[in-house]
């Protein structure tokens, strides 16, 4: 497979992942994704921002999130985000400590 085809396939897979998370599974909360997979929609938008910045494109966190989410964070939160339960918060603390090596 040539490099350009690989890039196009990777981009298509990313677009499909974005659609899946932003349109098909809006019921899945970011905290659940973080607890289970160690990344969430915000991570994906940050990676997008970092890729842009590496290529000399000036993009801040809010711009990247709006591009990734297809709306502002305020709109996303209003439409889809629910309050994290104590159990979700506890699981996040454990997951975060395990992922960064901090057991405190």
N, C-alpha and C positions, 0 to 999 in steps of 0.2 A: 504494500500500500504506500502510495506517495504521501509526502508530508502534508500537502494541501488537502488531500482527501481526509487524512487523519484529523486535521484541524476542523474541517467541516463536520465530520461525524461527532467530534467532541462538542462542538458548538451546538449541534442538533440535540445531543443528549442533555446538555445543560439547559437548553430551552425547554425540553420535555420535563426535566426535573422542576424547573421553575413553574411551568404550567401546572404540574401535578400538585405542588405545594401551595400555589397561589390561587388556583381555581378549583381543583378537584378535592383537595384535602384541607380546606380552611378550618376544619374542625380540629385538626391536630395543632396543639399549642406549641410554641417555641420551647417552653420549659420541658415539655415531654420529649421533644426532639433532642434537647441538650442532655436530658437524663438518660436517654436510650442510645443516642448515637454520638454525642459529644460535639454536635454542631447544630445550628438552626438557620432559619431564614436570615437572621442578622449576620451570621458568619458568612453566608453566601454573598450577601450584599457587601460585606467588608472585603471579601476576596476579590470581588468585582472591582471595588474601589482601588485596592492595592494593585491589581493588574493595570488599571487605567493610569494610576500614578507612576508605575514602573515604565510606562510608555510615554510619560511626559504630559499626560492629560490631567489637568487640575480638577479633582473631584473630591468633595468632602463626604463625610459619613451620611449626612442627610440626603445629599444628591444621589448617592449610590443606593440608599434604601428606597428612595422614591422611584428610581429606575427599576430596581429589582421587584419591589412590591407593586408597582404600577399605580401607586397612590402614596399620599403622605403617611407617615407613621401614625399620626393622629387619626386619620381615616381608617387605617388598618385596625388600630386598637378599638375604635368605636364599633366597627363592623364585625370583628372576628375574635378579638382577644378577650379571654375571660380572666377573672382573678385567680391567681395560683392558689391552690389549696395548701394547707399546712403540710400534707404528705408530699406534694410536688416540691415544695420548698425544701423540705428535709432531704428528699432524694437528690435535689440539685446540690445541696451542700456536700453530701457524700460524694456525688459524681465529680463535682468541681475539685474537691480535695484530692480525689484519686487521680484526676487528669493533670493536675498541676503539682502533685507530689506533696501537697500541704495537708497534713492530717489534723490540723488545729480546728 
